Amino acid sequence: MAQKKDEKISQGLAIAALLLNVLVLPGLGSIIGGKMKEGIIQLVLTVVSIPLMFILIGFPLALGMWIWALVTGIQILKEAE
């Protein structure tokens, strides 16, 4: 589903990507929205933050990934047709 750099995604797909990033799993919507590199980094860091929550360092990491995914989702929405 990844788009080429010059191709724009539809408005509906951009909204779905934003909702996936915010409500489901940070990084998943970024991957679907065509930002593969950012999405994979966000997804990996989010998954890494889950076990780190037991030693409390995972909470700020998860919050940071959620904010980054939110910003990426908004960028995808602005770039959509």
C-alpha positions in Angstrom: 0.0 0.0 0.0 3.0 2.3 0.2 2.7 5.2 -2.3 5.5 6.6 -4.5 6.8 10.0 -3.4 4.9 11.8 -6.2 1.6 10.0 -5.7 -1.0 11.4 -3.4 -3.3 9.2 -1.3 -7.0 9.7 -1.0 -8.6 11.8 1.8 -10.4 8.7 3.1 -7.1 6.7 3.4 -5.4 9.7 5.1 -8.2 9.9 7.7 -7.9 6.1 8.2 -4.1 6.5 8.7 -4.6 9.2 11.2 -7.1 7.2 13.2 -4.9 4.1 13.2 -2.0 6.2 14.4 -3.9 7.8 17.2 -6.4 5.1 18.3 -4.8 1.7 17.4 -1.0 1.6 17.2 1.4 4.4 16.5 3.2 3.7 13.3 0.6 1.5 11.7 -1.2 4.4 10.1 2.1 6.0 9.0 2.9 2.8 7.1 -0.6 2.6 5.5 -0.3 6.3 4.6 2.9 5.7 2.6 5.5 6.9 5.1 7.1 3.5 5.4 10.4 4.5 7.1 8.8 6.7 9.7 6.1 4.2 10.4 8.4 1.3 11.0 10.5 3.3 13.4 7.4 4.5 15.2 6.0 0.9 15.4 9.3 -0.6 16.6 9.8 2.0 19.3 6.2 1.7 20.4 6.5 -2.1 20.8 9.9 -1.6 22.6 8.2 0.8 25.0 5.6 -1.7 26.2 8.0 -4.0 28.2 10.0 -0.9 29.3 6.9 0.4 31.1 7.7 -2.0 33.9 10.7 0.1 34.7 8.8 3.3 34.0 11.0 4.5 31.1 8.5 3.1 28.7 5.8 5.7 29.5 7.6 8.8 28.2 8.8 6.7 25.2 5.2 5.6 24.4 3.9 9.1 24.8 6.6 10.4 22.5 5.8 7.8 19.9 2.1 8.7 20.2 2.8 12.4 19.7 5.1 11.7 16.7 2.5 9.4 15.1 -0.2 12.1 15.6 2.0 14.7 13.9 2.8 12.2 11.0 -0.9 11.4 10.7 -1.7 15.1 10.4 1.0 15.5 7.8 -0.4 12.6 5.8 -3.9 14.2 6.0 -2.5 17.6 4.7 -0.7 15.9 1.8 -3.8 14.0 0.7 -5.9 14.9 -2.3 
